[in-house]
Amino acid sequence: MDKIWVLAIALLIFMVLSFFFYRSLKNYTSTAFGKRWLTLWGNKLYFWQSLLFSSIAGTVLIMFLLKWLDVLSF
């Protein structure tokens, strides 16, 4: 049961980070490159790939920070 809570916390952190990265990256790309930039398939792929990698890296860092602070044990 303990592993389920760790996975649930990791999934929640991932979803929150993804939401915040999505909001900030979408605003950045629309102002820097224009609204048409995200209509092209290759650019969408780059956008979602960078969002996914950033969210995964942030989740891993936060999870190991929580482990280092002895909040979680896994």
Predicted model as a PDB file, atoms N, CA, C, CB and O in Angstrom, pLDDT in the B-factor column:
MODEL        1                                                                  
ATOM      1  N   MET A   1       0.820  -1.196   0.000  1.00 55.00           N  
ATOM      2  CA  MET A   1       0.000   0.000   0.000  1.00 55.00           C  
ATOM      3  C   MET A   1       0.859   1.253   0.000  1.00 55.00           C  
ATOM      4  CB  MET A   1      -0.931   0.002   1.198  1.00 55.00           C  
ATOM      5  O   MET A   1       0.451   2.293  -0.517  1.00 55.00           O  
ATOM      6  N   ASP A   2       2.052   1.154   0.581  1.00 81.00           N  
ATOM      7  CA  ASP A   2       2.937   2.313   0.656  1.00 81.00           C  
ATOM      8  C   ASP A   2       3.398   2.744  -0.731  1.00 81.00           C  
ATOM      9  CB  ASP A   2       4.146   2.003   1.539  1.00 81.00           C  
ATOM     10  O   ASP A   2       3.511   3.938  -1.009  1.00 81.00           O  
ATOM     11  N   LYS A   3       3.663   1.770  -1.603  1.00 87.00           N  
ATOM     12  CA  LYS A   3       4.114   2.087  -2.969  1.00 87.00           C  
ATOM     13  C   LYS A   3       3.024   2.778  -3.777  1.00 87.00           C  
ATOM     14  CB  LYS A   3       4.558   0.814  -3.692  1.00 87.00           C  
ATOM     15  O   LYS A   3       3.317   3.598  -4.647  1.00 87.00           O  
ATOM     16  N   ILE A   4       1.771   2.450  -3.491  1.00 91.00           N  
ATOM     17  CA  ILE A   4       0.672   3.085  -4.213  1.00 91.00           C  
ATOM     18  C   ILE A   4       0.618   4.569  -3.891  1.00 91.00           C  
ATOM     19  CB  ILE A   4      -0.666   2.414  -3.867  1.00 91.00           C  
ATOM     20  O   ILE A   4       0.355   5.386  -4.774  1.00 91.00           O  
ATOM     21  N   TRP A   5       0.866   4.926  -2.632  1.00 90.00           N  
ATOM     22  CA  TRP A   5       0.855   6.344  -2.250  1.00 90.00           C  
ATOM     23  C   TRP A   5       2.011   7.098  -2.880  1.00 90.00           C  
ATOM     24  CB  TRP A   5       0.913   6.489  -0.732  1.00 90.00           C  
ATOM     25  O   TRP A   5       1.850   8.251  -3.281  1.00 90.00           O  
ATOM     26  N   VAL A   6       3.160   6.474  -2.974  1.00 91.00           N  
ATOM     27  CA  VAL A   6       4.313   7.112  -3.621  1.00 91.00           C  
ATOM     28  C   VAL A   6       4.019   7.346  -5.097  1.00 91.00           C  
ATOM     29  CB  VAL A   6       5.588   6.245  -3.458  1.00 91.00           C  
ATOM     30  O   VAL A   6       4.321   8.416  -5.626  1.00 91.00           O  
ATOM     31  N   LEU A   7       3.436   6.365  -5.761  1.00 93.00           N  
ATOM     32  CA  LEU A   7       3.075   6.523  -7.169  1.00 93.00           C  
ATOM     33  C   LEU A   7       1.989   7.587  -7.350  1.00 93.00           C  
ATOM     34  CB  LEU A   7       2.601   5.184  -7.747  1.00 93.00           C  
ATOM     35  O   LEU A   7       2.024   8.352  -8.313  1.00 93.00           O  
ATOM     36  N   ALA A   8       1.033   7.634  -6.432  1.00 94.00           N  
ATOM     37  CA  ALA A   8      -0.022   8.644  -6.518  1.00 94.00           C  
ATOM     38  C   ALA A   8       0.546  10.044  -6.334  1.00 94.00           C  
ATOM     39  CB  ALA A   8      -1.107   8.375  -5.473  1.00 94.00           C  
ATOM     40  O   ALA A   8       0.145  10.975  -7.033  1.00 94.00           O  
ATOM     41  N   ILE A   9       1.471  10.198  -5.403  1.00 94.00           N  
ATOM     42  CA  ILE A   9       2.100  11.508  -5.185  1.00 94.00           C  
ATOM     43  C   ILE A   9       2.931  11.897  -6.400  1.00 94.00           C  
ATOM     44  CB  ILE A   9       2.985  11.490  -3.912  1.00 94.00           C  
ATOM     45  O   ILE A   9       2.912  13.055  -6.818  1.00 94.00           O  
ATOM     46  N   ALA A  10       3.663  10.940  -6.972  1.00 95.00           N  
ATOM     47  CA  ALA A  10       4.466  11.226  -8.159  1.00 95.00           C  
ATOM     48  C   ALA A  10       3.573  11.616  -9.338  1.00 95.00           C  
ATOM     49  CB  ALA A  10       5.332  10.009  -8.528  1.00 95.00           C  
ATOM     50  O   ALA A  10       3.907  12.536 -10.085  1.00 95.00           O  
ATOM     51  N   LEU A  11       2.457  10.937  -9.511  1.00 97.00           N  
ATOM     52  CA  LEU A  11       1.537  11.271 -10.591  1.00 97.00           C  
ATOM     53  C   LEU A  11       0.918  12.653 -10.383  1.00 97.00           C  
ATOM     54  CB  LEU A  11       0.439  10.213 -10.697  1.00 97.00           C  
ATOM     55  O   LEU A  11       0.752  13.412 -11.338  1.00 97.00           O  
ATOM     56  N   LEU A  12       0.581  12.975  -9.151  1.00 97.00           N  
ATOM     57  CA  LEU A  12       0.026  14.297  -8.859  1.00 97.00           C  
ATOM     58  C   LEU A  12       1.051  15.396  -9.128  1.00 97.00           C  
ATOM     59  CB  LEU A  12      -0.449  14.367  -7.402  1.00 97.00           C  
ATOM     60  O   LEU A  12       0.716  16.429  -9.708  1.00 97.00           O  
ATOM     61  N   ILE A  13       2.291  15.181  -8.713  1.00 97.00           N  
ATOM     62  CA  ILE A  13       3.348  16.157  -8.978  1.00 97.00           C  
ATOM     63  C   ILE A  13       3.555  16.314 -10.482  1.00 97.00           C  
ATOM     64  CB  ILE A  13       4.669  15.732  -8.293  1.00 97.00           C  
ATOM     65  O   ILE A  13       3.710  17.432 -10.973  1.00 97.00           O  
ATOM     66  N   PHE A  14       3.559  15.206 -11.215  1.00 97.00           N  
ATOM     67  CA  PHE A  14       3.726  15.246 -12.665  1.00 97.00           C  
ATOM     68  C   PHE A  14       2.610  16.040 -13.328  1.00 97.00           C  
ATOM     69  CB  PHE A  14       3.767  13.833 -13.233  1.00 97.00           C  
ATOM     70  O   PHE A  14       2.873  16.860 -14.208  1.00 97.00           O  
ATOM     71  N   MET A  15       1.379  15.809 -12.920  1.00 97.00           N  
ATOM     72  CA  MET A  15       0.248  16.511 -13.517  1.00 97.00           C  
ATOM     73  C   MET A  15       0.275  17.999 -13.207  1.00 97.00           C  
ATOM     74  CB  MET A  15      -1.054  15.910 -13.032  1.00 97.00           C  
ATOM     75  O   MET A  15      -0.036  18.816 -14.074  1.00 97.00           O  
ATOM     76  N   VAL A  16       0.638  18.360 -11.994  1.00 97.00           N  
ATOM     77  CA  VAL A  16       0.712  19.776 -11.625  1.00 97.00           C  
ATOM     78  C   VAL A  16       1.826  20.472 -12.402  1.00 97.00           C  
ATOM     79  CB  VAL A  16       0.943  19.931 -10.105  1.00 97.00           C  
ATOM     80  O   VAL A  16       1.630  21.566 -12.931  1.00 97.00           O  
ATOM     81  N   LEU A  17       2.993  19.836 -12.468  1.00 97.00           N  
ATOM     82  CA  LEU A  17       4.086  20.423 -13.234  1.00 97.00           C  
ATOM     83  C   LEU A  17       3.749  20.534 -14.711  1.00 97.00           C  
ATOM     84  CB  LEU A  17       5.345  19.603 -13.056  1.00 97.00           C  
ATOM     85  O   LEU A  17       4.076  21.533 -15.352  1.00 97.00           O  
ATOM     86  N   SER A  18       3.099  19.520 -15.253  1.00 97.00           N  
ATOM     87  CA  SER A  18       2.700  19.567 -16.660  1.00 97.00           C  
ATOM     88  C   SER A  18       1.745  20.720 -16.921  1.00 97.00           C  
ATOM     89  CB  SER A  18       2.052  18.247 -17.076  1.00 97.00           C  
ATOM     90  O   SER A  18       1.862  21.409 -17.934  1.00 97.00           O  
ATOM     91  N   PHE A  19       0.807  20.932 -16.018  1.00 97.00           N  
ATOM     92  CA  PHE A  19      -0.139  22.029 -16.189  1.00 97.00           C  
ATOM     93  C   PHE A  19       0.572  23.376 -16.173  1.00 97.00           C  
ATOM     94  CB  PHE A  19      -1.206  21.987 -15.097  1.00 97.00           C  
ATOM     95  O   PHE A  19       0.316  24.225 -17.026  1.00 97.00           O  
ATOM     96  N   PHE A  20       1.470  23.574 -15.201  1.00 95.00           N  
ATOM     97  CA  PHE A  20       2.174  24.851 -15.118  1.00 95.00           C  
ATOM     98  C   PHE A  20       3.116  25.059 -16.301  1.00 95.00           C  
ATOM     99  CB  PHE A  20       2.955  24.933 -13.816  1.00 95.00           C  
ATOM    100  O   PHE A  20       3.212  26.168 -16.827  1.00 95.00           O  
ATOM    101  N   PHE A  21       3.815  23.996 -16.728  1.00 94.00           N  
ATOM    102  CA  PHE A  21       4.677  24.110 -17.905  1.00 94.00           C  
ATOM    103  C   PHE A  21       3.864  24.385 -19.157  1.00 94.00           C  
ATOM    104  CB  PHE A  21       5.502  22.840 -18.088  1.00 94.00           C  
ATOM    105  O   PHE A  21       4.281  25.169 -20.009  1.00 94.00           O  
ATOM    106  N   TYR A  22       2.696  23.741 -19.278  1.00 94.00           N  
ATOM    107  CA  TYR A  22       1.835  23.959 -20.430  1.00 94.00           C  
ATOM    108  C   TYR A  22       1.399  25.418 -20.503  1.00 94.00           C  
ATOM    109  CB  TYR A  22       0.612  23.040 -20.368  1.00 94.00           C  
ATOM    110  O   TYR A  22       1.466  26.043 -21.562  1.00 94.00           O  
ATOM    111  N   ARG A  23       0.955  25.949 -19.377  1.00 93.00           N  
ATOM    112  CA  ARG A  23       0.497  27.345 -19.365  1.00 93.00           C  
ATOM    113  C   ARG A  23       1.635  28.300 -19.726  1.00 93.00           C  
ATOM    114  CB  ARG A  23      -0.077  27.710 -17.982  1.00 93.00           C  
ATOM    115  O   ARG A  23       1.443  29.213 -20.529  1.00 93.00           O  
ATOM    116  N   SER A  24       2.797  28.100 -19.149  1.00 91.00           N  
ATOM    117  CA  SER A  24       3.902  29.017 -19.407  1.00 91.00           C  
ATOM    118  C   SER A  24       4.480  28.840 -20.814  1.00 91.00           C  
ATOM    119  CB  SER A  24       4.996  28.816 -18.371  1.00 91.00           C  
ATOM    120  O   SER A  24       4.786  29.830 -21.478  1.00 91.00           O  
ATOM    121  N   LEU A  25       4.634  27.592 -21.278  1.00 87.00           N  
ATOM    122  CA  LEU A  25       5.177  27.364 -22.613  1.00 87.00           C  
ATOM    123  C   LEU A  25       4.217  27.816 -23.706  1.00 87.00           C  
ATOM    124  CB  LEU A  25       5.508  25.896 -22.796  1.00 87.00           C  
ATOM    125  O   LEU A  25       4.651  28.350 -24.727  1.00 87.00           O  
ATOM    126  N   LYS A  26       2.927  27.612 -23.506  1.00 86.00           N  
ATOM    127  CA  LYS A  26       1.955  28.036 -24.516  1.00 86.00           C  
ATOM    128  C   LYS A  26       1.947  29.556 -24.637  1.00 86.00           C  
ATOM    129  CB  LYS A  26       0.544  27.518 -24.164  1.00 86.00           C  
ATOM    130  O   LYS A  26       1.902  30.087 -25.747  1.00 86.00           O  
ATOM    131  N   ASN A  27       1.989  30.257 -23.513  1.00 87.00           N  
ATOM    132  CA  ASN A  27       2.056  31.727 -23.564  1.00 87.00           C  
ATOM    133  C   ASN A  27       3.355  32.191 -24.211  1.00 87.00           C  
ATOM    134  CB  ASN A  27       1.933  32.325 -22.149  1.00 87.00           C  
ATOM    135  O   ASN A  27       3.358  33.140 -24.996  1.00 87.00           O  
ATOM    136  N   TYR A  28       4.463  31.520 -23.882  1.00 88.00           N  
ATOM    137  CA  TYR A  28       5.747  31.904 -24.454  1.00 88.00           C  
ATOM    138  C   TYR A  28       5.773  31.693 -25.961  1.00 88.00           C  
ATOM    139  CB  TYR A  28       6.871  31.118 -23.800  1.00 88.00           C  
ATOM    140  O   TYR A  28       6.197  32.579 -26.704  1.00 88.00           O  
ATOM    141  N   THR A  29       5.322  30.526 -26.420  1.00 87.00           N  
ATOM    142  CA  THR A  29       5.376  30.246 -27.859  1.00 87.00           C  
ATOM    143  C   THR A  29       4.417  31.126 -28.648  1.00 87.00           C  
ATOM    144  CB  THR A  29       5.059  28.783 -28.121  1.00 87.00           C  
ATOM    145  O   THR A  29       4.720  31.510 -29.778  1.00 87.00           O  
ATOM    146  N   SER A  30       3.270  31.448 -28.072  1.00 86.00           N  
ATOM    147  CA  SER A  30       2.335  32.290 -28.818  1.00 86.00           C  
ATOM    148  C   SER A  30       2.842  33.721 -28.932  1.00 86.00           C  
ATOM    149  CB  SER A  30       0.963  32.276 -28.153  1.00 86.00           C  
ATOM    150  O   SER A  30       2.570  34.388 -29.930  1.00 86.00           O  
ATOM    151  N   THR A  31       3.570  34.207 -27.936  1.00 88.00           N  
ATOM    152  CA  THR A  31       4.110  35.563 -28.035  1.00 88.00           C  
ATOM    153  C   THR A  31       5.408  35.596 -28.820  1.00 88.00           C  
ATOM    154  CB  THR A  31       4.333  36.142 -26.651  1.00 88.00           C  
ATOM    155  O   THR A  31       5.654  36.551 -29.556  1.00 88.00           O  
ATOM    156  N   ALA A  32       6.240  34.583 -28.681  1.00 89.00           N  
ATOM    157  CA  ALA A  32       7.539  34.607 -29.343  1.00 89.00           C  
ATOM    158  C   ALA A  32       7.449  34.200 -30.819  1.00 89.00           C  
ATOM    159  CB  ALA A  32       8.504  33.690 -28.614  1.00 89.00           C  
ATOM    160  O   ALA A  32       8.126  34.786 -31.665  1.00 89.00           O  
ATOM    161  N   PHE A  33       6.621  33.203 -31.129  1.00 88.00           N  
ATOM    162  CA  PHE A  33       6.592  32.662 -32.486  1.00 88.00           C  
ATOM    163  C   PHE A  33       5.282  32.912 -33.226  1.00 88.00           C  
ATOM    164  CB  PHE A  33       6.853  31.196 -32.440  1.00 88.00           C  
ATOM    165  O   PHE A  33       5.197  32.664 -34.429  1.00 88.00           O  
ATOM    166  N   GLY A  34       4.280  33.391 -32.537  1.00 86.00           N  
ATOM    167  CA  GLY A  34       2.987  33.622 -33.169  1.00 86.00           C  
ATOM    168  C   GLY A  34       2.049  32.453 -32.954  1.00 86.00           C  
ATOM    169  O   GLY A  34       2.474  31.348 -32.615  1.00 86.00           O  
ATOM    170  N   LYS A  35       0.780  32.708 -33.154  1.00 82.00           N  
ATOM    171  CA  LYS A  35      -0.228  31.672 -32.900  1.00 82.00           C  
ATOM    172  C   LYS A  35      -0.190  30.549 -33.928  1.00 82.00           C  
ATOM    173  CB  LYS A  35      -1.606  32.288 -32.884  1.00 82.00           C  
ATOM    174  O   LYS A  35      -0.615  29.435 -33.620  1.00 82.00           O  
ATOM    175  N   ARG A  36       0.296  30.797 -35.116  1.00 87.00           N  
ATOM    176  CA  ARG A  36       0.340  29.774 -36.162  1.00 87.00           C  
ATOM    177  C   ARG A  36       1.406  28.721 -35.882  1.00 87.00           C  
ATOM    178  CB  ARG A  36       0.597  30.419 -37.517  1.00 87.00           C  
ATOM    179  O   ARG A  36       1.352  27.629 -36.448  1.00 87.00           O  
ATOM    180  N   TRP A  37       2.364  29.022 -35.030  1.00 84.00           N  
ATOM    181  CA  TRP A  37       3.472  28.108 -34.773  1.00 84.00           C  
ATOM    182  C   TRP A  37       2.989  26.766 -34.248  1.00 84.00           C  
ATOM    183  CB  TRP A  37       4.442  28.727 -33.786  1.00 84.00           C  
ATOM    184  O   TRP A  37       3.528  25.729 -34.634  1.00 84.00           O  
ATOM    185  N   LEU A  38       1.989  26.760 -33.378  1.00 82.00           N  
ATOM    186  CA  LEU A  38       1.507  25.504 -32.804  1.00 82.00           C  
ATOM    187  C   LEU A  38       0.495  24.786 -33.684  1.00 82.00           C  
ATOM    188  CB  LEU A  38       0.896  25.764 -31.463  1.00 82.00           C  
ATOM    189  O   LEU A  38      -0.016  23.740 -33.285  1.00 82.00           O  
ATOM    190  N   THR A  39       0.192  25.303 -34.855  1.00 87.00           N  
ATOM    191  CA  THR A  39      -0.726  24.591 -35.746  1.00 87.00           C  
ATOM    192  C   THR A  39       0.010  23.583 -36.622  1.00 87.00           C  
ATOM    193  CB  THR A  39      -1.485  25.582 -36.623  1.00 87.00           C  
ATOM    194  O   THR A  39      -0.617  22.686 -37.186  1.00 87.00           O  
ATOM    195  N   LEU A  40       1.306  23.713 -36.745  1.00 88.00           N  
ATOM    196  CA  LEU A  40       2.087  22.764 -37.542  1.00 88.00           C  
ATOM    197  C   LEU A  40       2.404  21.519 -36.718  1.00 88.00           C  
ATOM    198  CB  LEU A  40       3.394  23.421 -38.048  1.00 88.00           C  
ATOM    199  O   LEU A  40       2.708  21.618 -35.529  1.00 88.00           O  
ATOM    200  N   TRP A  41       2.333  20.347 -37.350  1.00 90.00           N  
ATOM    201  CA  TRP A  41       2.458  19.087 -36.649  1.00 90.00           C  
ATOM    202  C   TRP A  41       3.834  18.912 -36.006  1.00 90.00           C  
ATOM    203  CB  TRP A  41       2.186  17.951 -37.596  1.00 90.00           C  
ATOM    204  O   TRP A  41       3.925  18.454 -34.867  1.00 90.00           O  
ATOM    205  N   GLY A  42       4.888  19.264 -36.708  1.00 90.00           N  
ATOM    206  CA  GLY A  42       6.241  19.122 -36.162  1.00 90.00           C  
ATOM    207  C   GLY A  42       6.473  20.015 -34.957  1.00 90.00           C  
ATOM    208  O   GLY A  42       7.152  19.627 -34.006  1.00 90.00           O  
ATOM    209  N   ASN A  43       5.909  21.204 -35.000  1.00 87.00           N  
ATOM    210  CA  ASN A  43       6.057  22.114 -33.870  1.00 87.00           C  
ATOM    211  C   ASN A  43       5.254  21.639 -32.659  1.00 87.00           C  
ATOM    212  CB  ASN A  43       5.620  23.521 -34.268  1.00 87.00           C  
ATOM    213  O   ASN A  43       5.693  21.795 -31.519  1.00 87.00           O  
ATOM    214  N   LYS A  44       4.082  21.063 -32.907  1.00 89.00           N  
ATOM    215  CA  LYS A  44       3.296  20.498 -31.807  1.00 89.00           C  
ATOM    216  C   LYS A  44       4.064  19.365 -31.132  1.00 89.00           C  
ATOM    217  CB  LYS A  44       1.930  19.987 -32.319  1.00 89.00           C  
ATOM    218  O   LYS A  44       4.094  19.253 -29.906  1.00 89.00           O  
ATOM    219  N   LEU A  45       4.684  18.531 -31.962  1.00 92.00           N  
ATOM    220  CA  LEU A  45       5.459  17.420 -31.421  1.00 92.00           C  
ATOM    221  C   LEU A  45       6.609  17.927 -30.564  1.00 92.00           C  
ATOM    222  CB  LEU A  45       5.993  16.541 -32.552  1.00 92.00           C  
ATOM    223  O   LEU A  45       6.854  17.403 -29.477  1.00 92.00           O  
ATOM    224  N   TYR A  46       7.313  18.942 -31.045  1.00 89.00           N  
ATOM    225  CA  TYR A  46       8.409  19.541 -30.267  1.00 89.00           C  
ATOM    226  C   TYR A  46       7.886  20.143 -28.970  1.00 89.00           C  
ATOM    227  CB  TYR A  46       9.135  20.622 -31.095  1.00 89.00           C  
ATOM    228  O   TYR A  46       8.517  19.994 -27.923  1.00 89.00           O  
ATOM    229  N   PHE A  47       6.752  20.814 -29.022  1.00 90.00           N  
ATOM    230  CA  PHE A  47       6.156  21.440 -27.838  1.00 90.00           C  
ATOM    231  C   PHE A  47       5.818  20.395 -26.781  1.00 90.00           C  
ATOM    232  CB  PHE A  47       4.893  22.228 -28.223  1.00 90.00           C  
ATOM    233  O   PHE A  47       6.203  20.534 -25.620  1.00 90.00           O  
ATOM    234  N   TRP A  48       5.094  19.341 -27.185  1.00 92.00           N  
ATOM    235  CA  TRP A  48       4.675  18.327 -26.222  1.00 92.00           C  
ATOM    236  C   TRP A  48       5.849  17.475 -25.744  1.00 92.00           C  
ATOM    237  CB  TRP A  48       3.607  17.436 -26.835  1.00 92.00           C  
ATOM    238  O   TRP A  48       5.848  17.008 -24.605  1.00 92.00           O  
ATOM    239  N   GLN A  49       6.839  17.269 -26.593  1.00 94.00           N  
ATOM    240  CA  GLN A  49       8.019  16.520 -26.180  1.00 94.00           C  
ATOM    241  C   GLN A  49       8.800  17.295 -25.123  1.00 94.00           C  
ATOM    242  CB  GLN A  49       8.916  16.214 -27.390  1.00 94.00           C  
ATOM    243  O   GLN A  49       9.229  16.716 -24.125  1.00 94.00           O  
ATOM    244  N   SER A  50       8.986  18.582 -25.329  1.00 92.00           N  
ATOM    245  CA  SER A  50       9.707  19.380 -24.341  1.00 92.00           C  
ATOM    246  C   SER A  50       8.916  19.502 -23.050  1.00 92.00           C  
ATOM    247  CB  SER A  50      10.015  20.765 -24.896  1.00 92.00           C  
ATOM    248  O   SER A  50       9.499  19.515 -21.966  1.00 92.00           O  
ATOM    249  N   LEU A  51       7.587  19.592 -23.152  1.00 93.00           N  
ATOM    250  CA  LEU A  51       6.755  19.645 -21.952  1.00 93.00           C  
ATOM    251  C   LEU A  51       6.860  18.339 -21.176  1.00 93.00           C  
ATOM    252  CB  LEU A  51       5.289  19.933 -22.321  1.00 93.00           C  
ATOM    253  O   LEU A  51       6.965  18.353 -19.949  1.00 93.00           O  
ATOM    254  N   LEU A  52       6.832  17.216 -21.877  1.00 95.00           N  
ATOM    255  CA  LEU A  52       6.914  15.909 -21.231  1.00 95.00           C  
ATOM    256  C   LEU A  52       8.264  15.709 -20.553  1.00 95.00           C  
ATOM    257  CB  LEU A  52       6.672  14.799 -22.249  1.00 95.00           C  
ATOM    258  O   LEU A  52       8.317  15.269 -19.404  1.00 95.00           O  
ATOM    259  N   PHE A  53       9.347  16.024 -21.244  1.00 96.00           N  
ATOM    260  CA  PHE A  53      10.675  15.861 -20.648  1.00 96.00           C  
ATOM    261  C   PHE A  53      10.881  16.791 -19.453  1.00 96.00           C  
ATOM    262  CB  PHE A  53      11.755  16.119 -21.696  1.00 96.00           C  
ATOM    263  O   PHE A  53      11.475  16.384 -18.454  1.00 96.00           O  
ATOM    264  N   SER A  54      10.408  18.010 -19.539  1.00 95.00           N  
ATOM    265  CA  SER A  54      10.533  18.949 -18.428  1.00 95.00           C  
ATOM    266  C   SER A  54       9.736  18.476 -17.219  1.00 95.00           C  
ATOM    267  CB  SER A  54      10.068  20.342 -18.851  1.00 95.00           C  
ATOM    268  O   SER A  54      10.212  18.559 -16.087  1.00 95.00           O  
ATOM    269  N   SER A  55       8.541  17.988 -17.456  1.00 96.00           N  
ATOM    270  CA  SER A  55       7.706  17.507 -16.355  1.00 96.00           C  
ATOM    271  C   SER A  55       8.299  16.263 -15.703  1.00 96.00           C  
ATOM    272  CB  SER A  55       6.297  17.208 -16.855  1.00 96.00           C  
ATOM    273  O   SER A  55       8.269  16.132 -14.479  1.00 96.00           O  
ATOM    274  N   ILE A  56       8.831  15.361 -16.499  1.00 97.00           N  
ATOM    275  CA  ILE A  56       9.453  14.162 -15.932  1.00 97.00           C  
ATOM    276  C   ILE A  56      10.683  14.527 -15.110  1.00 97.00           C  
ATOM    277  CB  ILE A  56       9.835  13.176 -17.047  1.00 97.00           C  
ATOM    278  O   ILE A  56      10.871  14.009 -14.009  1.00 97.00           O  
ATOM    279  N   ALA A  57      11.515  15.409 -15.636  1.00 97.00           N  
ATOM    280  CA  ALA A  57      12.716  15.816 -14.899  1.00 97.00           C  
ATOM    281  C   ALA A  57      12.346  16.535 -13.603  1.00 97.00           C  
ATOM    282  CB  ALA A  57      13.599  16.725 -15.772  1.00 97.00           C  
ATOM    283  O   ALA A  57      12.958  16.295 -12.562  1.00 97.00           O  
ATOM    284  N   GLY A  58      11.359  17.403 -13.663  1.00 97.00           N  
ATOM    285  CA  GLY A  58      10.915  18.101 -12.458  1.00 97.00           C  
ATOM    286  C   GLY A  58      10.331  17.154 -11.432  1.00 97.00           C  
ATOM    287  O   GLY A  58      10.570  17.313 -10.235  1.00 97.00           O  
ATOM    288  N   THR A  59       9.565  16.166 -11.884  1.00 97.00           N  
ATOM    289  CA  THR A  59       8.986  15.188 -10.970  1.00 97.00           C  
ATOM    290  C   THR A  59      10.064  14.353 -10.296  1.00 97.00           C  
ATOM    291  CB  THR A  59       8.014  14.283 -11.710  1.00 97.00           C  
ATOM    292  O   THR A  59       9.998  14.098  -9.094  1.00 97.00           O  
ATOM    293  N   VAL A  60      11.048  13.932 -11.063  1.00 96.00           N  
ATOM    294  CA  VAL A  60      12.144  13.142 -10.482  1.00 96.00           C  
ATOM    295  C   VAL A  60      12.914  13.973  -9.450  1.00 96.00           C  
ATOM    296  CB  VAL A  60      13.107  12.642 -11.595  1.00 96.00           C  
ATOM    297  O   VAL A  60      13.243  13.476  -8.373  1.00 96.00           O  
ATOM    298  N   LEU A  61      13.195  15.217  -9.773  1.00 97.00           N  
ATOM    299  CA  LEU A  61      13.910  16.076  -8.822  1.00 97.00           C  
ATOM    300  C   LEU A  61      13.109  16.307  -7.551  1.00 97.00           C  
ATOM    301  CB  LEU A  61      14.241  17.414  -9.467  1.00 97.00           C  
ATOM    302  O   LEU A  61      13.668  16.252  -6.455  1.00 97.00           O  
ATOM    303  N   ILE A  62      11.822  16.562  -7.673  1.00 96.00           N  
ATOM    304  CA  ILE A  62      10.995  16.787  -6.489  1.00 96.00           C  
ATOM    305  C   ILE A  62      10.859  15.520  -5.668  1.00 96.00           C  
ATOM    306  CB  ILE A  62       9.615  17.298  -6.889  1.00 96.00           C  
ATOM    307  O   ILE A  62      10.886  15.578  -4.439  1.00 96.00           O  
ATOM    308  N   MET A  63      10.714  14.369  -6.325  1.00 95.00           N  
ATOM    309  CA  MET A  63      10.594  13.114  -5.581  1.00 95.00           C  
ATOM    310  C   MET A  63      11.874  12.803  -4.810  1.00 95.00           C  
ATOM    311  CB  MET A  63      10.263  11.960  -6.534  1.00 95.00           C  
ATOM    312  O   MET A  63      11.809  12.370  -3.660  1.00 95.00           O  
ATOM    313  N   PHE A  64      13.036  13.019  -5.426  1.00 95.00           N  
ATOM    314  CA  PHE A  64      14.272  12.769  -4.697  1.00 95.00           C  
ATOM    315  C   PHE A  64      14.524  13.828  -3.619  1.00 95.00           C  
ATOM    316  CB  PHE A  64      15.445  12.723  -5.666  1.00 95.00           C  
ATOM    317  O   PHE A  64      15.160  13.536  -2.607  1.00 95.00           O  
ATOM    318  N   LEU A  65      14.041  15.030  -3.823  1.00 95.00           N  
ATOM    319  CA  LEU A  65      14.112  16.040  -2.768  1.00 95.00           C  
ATOM    320  C   LEU A  65      13.242  15.639  -1.582  1.00 95.00           C  
ATOM    321  CB  LEU A  65      13.677  17.415  -3.306  1.00 95.00           C  
ATOM    322  O   LEU A  65      13.650  15.791  -0.430  1.00 95.00           O  
ATOM    323  N   LEU A  66      12.047  15.129  -1.859  1.00 93.00           N  
ATOM    324  CA  LEU A  66      11.175  14.648  -0.781  1.00 93.00           C  
ATOM    325  C   LEU A  66      11.772  13.434  -0.080  1.00 93.00           C  
ATOM    326  CB  LEU A  66       9.790  14.301  -1.331  1.00 93.00           C  
ATOM    327  O   LEU A  66      11.601  13.269   1.128  1.00 93.00           O  
ATOM    328  N   LYS A  67      12.470  12.584  -0.827  1.00 93.00           N  
ATOM    329  CA  LYS A  67      13.136  11.447  -0.198  1.00 93.00           C  
ATOM    330  C   LYS A  67      14.305  11.915   0.666  1.00 93.00           C  
ATOM    331  CB  LYS A  67      13.627  10.455  -1.265  1.00 93.00           C  
ATOM    332  O   LYS A  67      14.520  11.390   1.759  1.00 93.00           O  
ATOM    333  N   TRP A  68      15.046  12.884   0.191  1.00 94.00           N  
ATOM    334  CA  TRP A  68      16.193  13.401   0.935  1.00 94.00           C  
ATOM    335  C   TRP A  68      15.744  14.096   2.221  1.00 94.00           C  
ATOM    336  CB  TRP A  68      17.000  14.372   0.064  1.00 94.00           C  
ATOM    337  O   TRP A  68      16.449  14.058   3.230  1.00 94.00           O  
ATOM    338  N   LEU A  69      14.571  14.730   2.182  1.00 93.00           N  
ATOM    339  CA  LEU A  69      14.018  15.392   3.373  1.00 93.00           C  
ATOM    340  C   LEU A  69      13.266  14.416   4.290  1.00 93.00           C  
ATOM    341  CB  LEU A  69      13.079  16.522   2.949  1.00 93.00           C  
ATOM    342  O   LEU A  69      12.691  14.834   5.295  1.00 93.00           O  
ATOM    343  N   ASP A  70      13.268  13.133   3.955  1.00 90.00           N  
ATOM    344  CA  ASP A  70      12.592  12.071   4.697  1.00 90.00           C  
ATOM    345  C   ASP A  70      11.083  12.274   4.801  1.00 90.00           C  
ATOM    346  CB  ASP A  70      13.177  11.969   6.076  1.00 90.00           C  
ATOM    347  O   ASP A  70      10.461  11.894   5.794  1.00 90.00           O  
ATOM    348  N   VAL A  71      10.511  12.871   3.778  1.00 88.00           N  
ATOM    349  CA  VAL A  71       9.062  12.983   3.705  1.00 88.00           C  
ATOM    350  C   VAL A  71       8.484  11.713   3.089  1.00 88.00           C  
ATOM    351  CB  VAL A  71       8.645  14.228   2.886  1.00 88.00           C  
ATOM    352  O   VAL A  71       7.440  11.223   3.519  1.00 88.00           O  
ATOM    353  N   LEU A  72       9.174  11.186   2.078  1.00 85.00           N  
ATOM    354  CA  LEU A  72       8.771   9.941   1.429  1.00 85.00           C  
ATOM    355  C   LEU A  72       9.862   8.897   1.602  1.00 85.00           C  
ATOM    356  CB  LEU A  72       8.473  10.171  -0.069  1.00 85.00           C  
ATOM    357  O   LEU A  72      11.035   9.226   1.777  1.00 85.00           O  
ATOM    358  N   SER A  73       9.458   7.638   1.550  1.00 81.00           N  
ATOM    359  CA  SER A  73      10.452   6.550   1.541  1.00 81.00           C  
ATOM    360  C   SER A  73      10.081   5.608   0.412  1.00 81.00           C  
ATOM    361  CB  SER A  73      10.507   5.785   2.927  1.00 81.00           C  
ATOM    362  O   SER A  73       8.978   5.063   0.374  1.00 81.00           O  
ATOM    363  N   PHE A  74      11.010   5.428  -0.496  1.00 78.00           N  
ATOM    364  CA  PHE A  74      10.808   4.505  -1.606  1.00 78.00           C  
ATOM    365  C   PHE A  74      12.101   3.848  -1.967  1.00 78.00           C  
ATOM    366  CB  PHE A  74      10.225   5.215  -2.814  1.00 78.00           C  
ATOM    367  O   PHE A  74      12.143   3.030  -2.885  1.00 78.00           O  
TER     368      PHE A  74                                                      
ENDMDL                                                                          
END                                                                             
